[in-house]
């Protein structure tokens, strides 16, 4: 099974909760009421973004090596069933 690793930037939303963005996938944004929920939502959003890029025959971006954000966590996406289709 092929795995993809992309850093996720977590930050507190003005209206409350936690927001997540992916520097390598600018179209991939999500949020959750708590950091735990945001992490789960981020994993799902990442999988959907990669699957969408694949279905649209868009290349998958390389993973950032260095990012200037404080709250960065590595987040992987194991795309069961989709991994054979991803390039």
C-alpha positions as a printed NumPy array, in Angstrom:
array([[  0.   ,   0.   ,   0.   ],
       [  1.373,   3.393,  -0.993],
       [  1.381,   6.107,   1.672],
       [  1.56 ,   9.861,   1.225],
       [  2.819,  12.212,   3.918],
       [  1.914,  15.893,   3.99 ],
       [  2.41 ,  18.376,   6.821],
       [ -0.729,  19.974,   8.227],
       [ -0.854,  23.399,   9.847],
       [ -3.211,  23.594,  12.851],
       [ -4.353,  26.952,  14.225],
       [ -7.134,  28.329,  16.414],
       [-10.087,  29.794,  14.516],
       [-11.349,  33.255,  15.506],
       [-14.846,  31.839,  16.019],
       [-13.479,  28.942,  18.077],
       [-12.328,  25.469,  17.258],
       [ -9.265,  24.454,  15.299],
       [ -8.603,  25.002,  11.601],
       [ -6.288,  22.916,   9.464],
       [ -4.583,  23.753,   6.191],
       [ -2.072,  21.883,   4.065],
       [  0.77 ,  23.967,   2.595],
       [  1.201,  21.483,  -0.265],
       [ -2.535,  21.317,  -1.053],
       [ -3.981,  24.844,  -0.892],
       [ -7.466,  23.596,  -1.78 ],
       [ -7.5  ,  21.328,   1.283],
       [ -8.919,  23.127,   4.342],
       [-11.004,  21.866,   7.253],
       [-11.827,  22.539,  10.885],
       [-13.143,  20.878,  14.003],
       [-14.648,  21.936,  17.32 ],
       [-11.585,  20.506,  19.094],
       [ -8.001,  19.702,  18.116],
       [ -8.875,  15.998,  18.19 ],
       [-11.818,  16.478,  15.841],
       [ -9.759,  18.753,  13.584],
       [ -7.081,  16.057,  13.301],
       [ -9.668,  13.457,  12.249],
       [-11.261,  15.885,   9.787],
       [ -7.813,  16.719,   8.386],
       [ -7.048,  13.058,   7.684],
       [-10.348,  12.713,   5.822],
       [ -9.884,  15.989,   3.918],
       [ -6.375,  14.981,   2.873],
       [ -7.595,  11.641,   1.536],
       [-10.388,  13.34 ,  -0.407],
       [ -8.043,  15.987,  -1.852],
       [ -5.552,  13.374,  -3.057],
       [ -8.315,  11.207,  -4.504],
       [ -9.823,  14.221,  -6.294],
       [ -6.466,  15.148,  -7.806],
       [ -6.029,  11.588,  -9.006],
       [ -9.523,  11.393, -10.53 ],
       [ -8.861,  14.68 , -12.353],
       [ -5.493,  13.337, -13.531],
       [ -3.641,  16.102, -11.69 ],
       [ -0.177,  15.352, -10.327],
       [  0.229,  14.819,  -6.607],
       [  2.452,  17.484,  -5.061],
       [  5.698,  16.702,  -3.314],
       [  5.733,  17.079,   0.442],
       [  7.199,  20.247,   1.975],
       [ 10.501,  19.783,   3.728],
       [ 10.568,  23.031,   5.693],
       [  7.629,  25.141,   6.829],
       [  7.596,  28.286,   8.947],
       [  4.477,  27.536,  11.022],
       [  4.421,  26.747,  14.732],
       [  1.701,  24.107,  14.935],
       [  2.746,  21.61 ,  12.283],
       [  2.028,  17.898,  12.595],
       [  2.876,  15.273,  10.003],
       [ -0.324,  13.67 ,   8.773],
       [ -0.321,  10.648,   6.53 ],
       [ -3.065,   9.405,   4.311],
       [ -3.367,   5.673,   3.75 ],
       [ -5.735,   5.429,   0.849],
       [ -7.029,   1.87 ,   1.004],
       [ -8.637,   0.926,  -2.27 ],
       [ -7.409,   4.12 ,  -3.91 ],
       [ -3.674,   3.426,  -3.656],
       [ -3.627,   1.328,  -6.832],
       [ -5.116,   4.243,  -8.759],
       [ -2.713,   6.875,  -7.431],
       [  0.413,   7.563,  -9.458]])
